[in-house]
Amino acid sequence: MTMYNRPPALVAAELGAYASFYGASVREMDRAVASTPGPDDLIDLTHGDTKAFLPPSSARADFDAAVVDNTEAYSPYRGSVAVRRLLAPRIGSLLGRDVDPALDLILTPGTQGGLFTSFSALVAPGDVVAFPSKEYFMDERICAYLGAKAHRIALRQSEQGIMSIDQGDLDEAARSGARGIVLSHPNNPTGGIYARETAERLASWIVANDLWAIVDQLYCRLIFDDNEFVHIGTLPGMSERTVTLLGPSKTESMSGYRLGAAIGPSIVIEAMEQVISLASLRTAGYAQHALRHWMDNDGTWLSDRTKDHQEIRDFLVGALPKVPGMKVSSPAGSSYVFPDASESPWAQRHGANDDYALAVSLKKNGVLVSPGYQFGIEGRGHFRINFSQDFDRIKLASSRIQEVLTNS
């Protein structure tokens, strides 16, 4: 197509403003990292290894049964009535609130699909949307695609993975004209969780300023060290203004099924249904039935999976700081760690904040990571590791990372 011009929405989603820091847009850097050759034994730490951590056997059995039954290839746009009826009480138990399967719940094509759908149901061109300074890599891109503007809020995280936000920074976001806020909780990329005091302050600020909230809780069941996890959408005044996103892609390793669930006010769920009908008509009909046993009396299974991930986490946050100058906060949840390499020997030689160049160097030396720029300007100098991996491979990856950061 010789006369093709990229639509302005796609151009905006490239985040060209990052060129003032890196000399290239986010999309250009992503493409450059992707095209960088790596060795045959490249270890990919950008996502979890679903062979190291298998999905529950019930997922395949329920999927196969749905194919054989062959009655729900065409479900309602918001998802199978039978599956939503099964899920609603389990989700309600998880969140600590009533969930009406007909009004409050929609099944989405992955939690990513739920994120885009909820954004599209809530955001108008010109709106200001607040995000923490380090936040999931697609949030700002979707915001830009929809013609909205991002306002970043400073985020702090303790060595134990507990996050906090100052009231003054929230007030500044309100003065910027923010219409809503988007949070990943546990945080992606840092693995942090909000202290109760911070969660309650966030909720009070949202209610006082009549904002909406999207809270991506994809990892809310993978919490370490017996930390308290606060479901922000269930705090006073929040249920009628919050979309909570859930899914089995990560903790349950069911990413290939492309399934998510969103819980929110009925008027927003209805708008999300309209968006899904335009984009894909529905979440894949047979795949929806792989949710039939999701969160169904799986306490022992979940405890074992959490223990296994915590063991890998503990190794990694102990190994990486052996690099001089490396800073690592131990995640309180999720399977992510977000090391700060800005004071490492590599950074002293190549540039303290050039996480893009660091990602290229690591890939050439056998490890693929997610560079910090993907998660906001405050991610400069960092990189993200998904440690849901075979333990031996994470040990090998750690040694390669230490070698690059110390000697390359």
Secondary structure as UniProt FT lines:
FT   TURN            2..3
FT   HELIX           8..13
FT   HELIX           16..18
FT   HELIX           19..22
FT   HELIX           26..35
FT   TURN            40..41
FT   STRAND          43..44
FT   TURN            50..52
FT   HELIX           57..69
FT   TURN            77..78
FT   HELIX           81..95
FT   TURN            101..104
FT   STRAND          105..108
FT   HELIX           110..122
FT   TURN            125..126
FT   STRAND          128..132
FT   TURN            137..138
FT   HELIX           139..145
FT   TURN            146..147
FT   STRAND          149..153
FT   STRAND          156..157
FT   TURN            159..160
FT   STRAND          162..164
FT   HELIX           167..175
FT   TURN            176..177
FT   STRAND          178..184
FT   TURN            188..190
FT   STRAND          193..194
FT   HELIX           196..208
FT   TURN            209..210
FT   STRAND          212..216
FT   TURN            218..221
FT   TURN            225..226
FT   HELIX           232..234
FT   TURN            236..237
FT   TURN            239..241
FT   STRAND          242..246
FT   TURN            251..252
FT   HELIX           255..257
FT   STRAND          260..263
FT   HELIX           266..279
FT   HELIX           285..288
FT   HELIX           289..291
FT   TURN            292..295
FT   HELIX           299..319
FT   HELIX           320..322
FT   TURN            324..325
FT   STRAND          336..337
FT   TURN            342..343
FT   HELIX           345..350
FT   TURN            352..353
FT   HELIX           355..364
FT   TURN            365..366
FT   STRAND          367..368
FT   STRAND          370..371
FT   HELIX           372..375
FT   HELIX           377..379
FT   TURN            380..381
FT   STRAND          382..386
FT   HELIX           391..407
//
